[in-house]
Amino acid sequence: MGNVRDLKKDINYVLGDIIEAVYVWEYSNTDKDTKKSEAIIDEAIETFDELIAKVNDKKVENKKAHFKAINTELETKGRALIEKINKLG
């Protein structure tokens, strides 16, 4: 994995793309209720805040393992959010 800046960019791009996908869904489905889609956006923003806080944590013993765990968490949470988007009806 690259450096901290690259990890922050990855977090920003992945979660930004997820939020954008929700907006596209909302635009394409103007007749549907947006409570679930808005909840996905809120969850993506919370995930962003949590992951960035973890990246900025300076009290980490093993930085390489810490950043790898953050990257794995980004993948896991990103996939979960994408699944929620796919289930929007």
C-alpha positions as CSV (number, residue, x, y, z in Angstrom):
1,M,0.0,0.0,0.0
2,G,1.1,3.6,-0.6
3,N,1.3,6.3,1.9
4,V,-1.2,8.0,4.2
5,R,-2.2,10.5,1.5
6,D,-3.1,7.7,-0.9
7,L,-5.2,6.0,1.8
8,K,-7.0,9.2,2.5
9,K,-7.7,9.6,-1.2
10,D,-8.9,6.0,-1.5
11,I,-11.3,6.6,1.4
12,N,-12.5,9.8,-0.2
13,Y,-13.0,8.3,-3.7
14,V,-14.7,5.1,-2.6
15,L,-17.2,6.8,-0.2
16,G,-17.7,9.7,-2.6
17,D,-18.5,7.3,-5.4
18,I,-21.0,5.5,-3.2
19,I,-22.7,8.8,-2.3
20,E,-22.8,9.7,-5.9
21,A,-24.4,6.4,-6.8
22,V,-27.1,7.0,-4.3
23,Y,-27.8,10.4,-5.8
24,V,-28.0,8.9,-9.3
25,W,-30.5,6.3,-7.9
26,E,-32.6,9.0,-6.3
27,Y,-32.5,11.0,-9.5
28,S,-33.6,8.0,-11.5
29,N,-36.3,7.0,-9.1
30,T,-38.0,10.3,-8.2
31,D,-41.2,8.4,-7.4
32,K,-39.6,6.3,-4.6
33,D,-39.2,7.2,-1.0
34,T,-35.7,8.4,-0.2
35,K,-35.5,7.5,3.5
36,K,-33.4,4.4,2.9
37,S,-31.2,6.1,0.4
38,E,-30.6,9.1,2.7
39,A,-29.7,6.6,5.4
40,I,-27.0,5.1,3.1
41,I,-25.6,8.6,2.5
42,D,-25.5,9.2,6.3
43,E,-23.8,5.9,6.9
44,A,-21.2,6.7,4.2
45,I,-20.4,10.0,5.8
46,E,-20.1,8.4,9.3
47,T,-17.8,5.7,7.8
48,F,-15.7,8.5,6.2
49,D,-15.4,10.3,9.5
50,E,-14.5,7.1,11.4
51,L,-11.8,6.0,8.9
52,I,-10.2,9.4,8.6
53,A,-10.0,9.7,12.4
54,K,-8.3,6.3,12.4
55,V,-5.8,7.3,9.7
56,N,-5.0,10.5,11.7
57,D,-4.5,8.6,15.0
58,K,-0.8,9.2,15.9
59,K,-0.7,6.8,18.8
60,V,-0.4,3.6,16.8
61,E,2.3,1.1,17.5
62,N,2.4,-0.7,14.2
63,K,1.5,1.8,11.5
64,K,1.7,-0.7,8.6
65,A,-0.7,-3.1,10.2
66,H,-2.9,-0.2,11.3
67,F,-3.2,1.2,7.8
68,K,-3.8,-2.2,6.3
69,A,-6.6,-2.8,8.8
70,I,-8.2,0.6,7.8
71,N,-7.9,-0.4,4.1
72,T,-9.6,-3.7,4.8
73,E,-12.3,-1.9,6.8
74,L,-12.9,0.5,3.9
75,E,-13.3,-2.5,1.5
76,T,-15.7,-4.3,3.9
77,K,-17.9,-1.2,4.7
78,G,-17.8,0.0,1.1
79,R,-19.1,-3.4,-0.2
80,A,-21.8,-3.4,2.5
81,L,-22.9,0.1,1.4
82,I,-22.9,-1.0,-2.3
83,E,-25.1,-4.0,-1.4
84,K,-27.6,-1.6,0.3
85,I,-27.7,0.6,-2.9
86,N,-28.3,-2.5,-5.0
87,K,-31.2,-3.5,-2.7
88,L,-32.9,-0.1,-3.1
89,G,-36.1,-1.0,-5.0
